[in-house]
Every structure is written in structure tokens, then in C-alpha cells.
Amino acid sequence: MLAFMKIFALNGTMAFGRAIADELQVALAEHEERDFEGGEHKARPLVSVRGRDVFIIHTLNGSPEGSANDKLCKLLFFAAACREHGAARVTAVAPYLAYSRKDRQTKLRDPVTTRYVAQLFEAVGIDTVVTLDVHNLSAFQNAFRCATVHLDTRKLFSRTIASLSGPERTMVLSPDAGGIKRAQLLREHYERLSGKEAQLAIMEKRRSGGIVSGHLFAGDVEGASVFIVDDMIGMGKTMLRAAEACRQRGANSVYALAAHALFDRGCEAVLAHPAIDRTIVTDSASPFHIPEDLLRDCVTVLSSAPLFAETIRRLHTGVPLAALSGDDE
């Protein structure tokens, strides 16, 4: 059955693509990418895609391999080329989906870039978009008219919390109001997995003119193991702010959990900060461009390749997806 499937991984996401292909016990399909002077580029499949179920893996975070814009264009153009040459179905697998943060108007004449990106995906004939832990699930689902598959990190992070929690109380903390639902779902899944109780904590965060403020803190973290959960880590300031607040209130240990390790310039000081015992991320935005010793000493990377591989298998064979996130449990 998998013989009718073609999986491509574009440059910059090749190692992640190989990990998914290895899980599926298939080989990545061959393709060509060329960059031209002036910034233009071309990508094409080197095998026939006619009548095939095509999956294109490309994570869309900016990196030395290319900006988010470059990666987005390459994914769109490659998907269009597959559709042009007879692919029966095209699925874009974008573990990190660029522009998902700009999902609403917060200032006068603001763009709603999430919706514009969705329109681009639809315009080139992409049938399904698969991604992991978007910034705002409702905005993501409402932006796209093509099929969407939203995966989350509940299972991965629940197992990690269970392995790190000691005899003290376990707290799952959202560093801002927008992440409360994410923290609630993780707490509930951890309780089902471990059979132990966990509590929820929330910190206020407001941003205006580039200045972050807000000091309200709900939750008793004294003597607890605290797991701060967010969808991404850029410079890490939000995580550090929450971690320091937990330490000031007597937390026994503090861990930072995020699906997408964007690791923007300047994050090194946050990753090594004593307020955070360890930062735990997935490989959705790999390869990482931080010093190897810092990665080894301060960061735990969980593989999301098995989750994406199983999603691709189920999409290709028509098996329901709900159990992947624990919704059927």
C-alpha cells in the first residue's frame, strides 16, 4: 500500500525527513533544488508523481539554510510542481508553520498573515496541511479551507513530566493567558498517563510597544516541580520570566517545555540560566544552531518523527487520526 506514496523532504529539513522515512521503512523520493543568483530558486521531483499520494516535509522556521519566506516559497512551488505533474493528492507536512503567530489584528491596519498563508497553500493545490502545536488552534483551523491536521505534544511531554516529577507536587504552568488551554490539556493527559494529580498555574503577560508587563500569578508553586509549557521558544524571555517568578515563589524545580525550538539569537543566556533546570523541546525546528555543549548540557530534544510518520501512514491508508493526540483515550 505504501508503494503508492511518495515522500519528499526539502533541503533544510532533510534529516528530519529521513527520520520520518526510517519510521515508515521507506526511502525518501529524490528531488532537485537549485538556487540562482538574485535569490530565485527551482525545485522539482526527480521521480514520477503521477497518480501518487505525495507528502512534502518542510519545516518553515528561518535558519541559516534559508529564511522563513524562502522556505515557504520552496514548499509552495514544489507542491505546485507535483500537482502540475499529476499527483493524486498533495499533503504539506510543516512541523513548524511560519506566520502562525500573526493570526488576528491587534493594531490598526494589521495584517492577518495566517489567513494569507492559508490562501497561498490552497492556491497551489495543496489538499492537506499537517503541523504541530500551532500558536492558536482556533485561528489555524478557521484560516484554512483545505483539510488540516493539527498534532500536539501532549503524549511526548506527559511522558517527560512523569519521568521528571519527584514526590513533590506537580504543576503545569502557562506563561500567558493565551496558553491556558494548552496547559490544561497537557495537565489532563499527564494525569491520565501517570495516575497522579497535577495542578494548573497561570502567569499574566501583556505586551505593548515591545514592552512586556503583568505581575498577576495564579497557583501555589511553593515546593513543587513546575513545568512551563508554551508552543515555541525564540529568545526565551517569556519562559525565563515565568521561571524566575516560580523561583521567587519557592518552586523546587522548574522545567521549560516547548514544541518548537526556534532558538533565536540571544537565547543562549536563557537556556543556561539557573532559574530553569532544563529546557525540553521537540526536533520540529531542527537542526538547531546553538553551541553543541549548550545543547547537550541544557536541552533535551524529543523526537516527533514517530508522530509524523504515524500520521502520514494513517492519512495514506485512511485510518482515523484521533488516537494520535489521545482524544480517543
Secondary structure, DSSP 8 states (H G I E B T S, - for coil): -GGGEEEEE-TTSHHHHHHHHHHHT-----EEEEE-TTS-EEEEESS--TT-EEEEE-----BTTB-HHHHHHHHHHHHHHHHHTT-SEEEEE-SS-TTTT--S--STT---HHHHHHHHHHHTT--EEEEES-S-HHHHHHH-SSEEEEE-SHHHHHHHHHHH--SS-EEEEESSGGGHHHHHHHHHHHHHHHS--EEEEEE--EEETTEEE---EES--TT-EEEEEEEEESS-HHHHHHHHHHHHTT-SEEEEEEEEE---TTTHHHHT-TT-SEEEEESTT-S--S-HHHHHHHEEEE--HHHHHHHHHHHHHT---GGGTTTT-
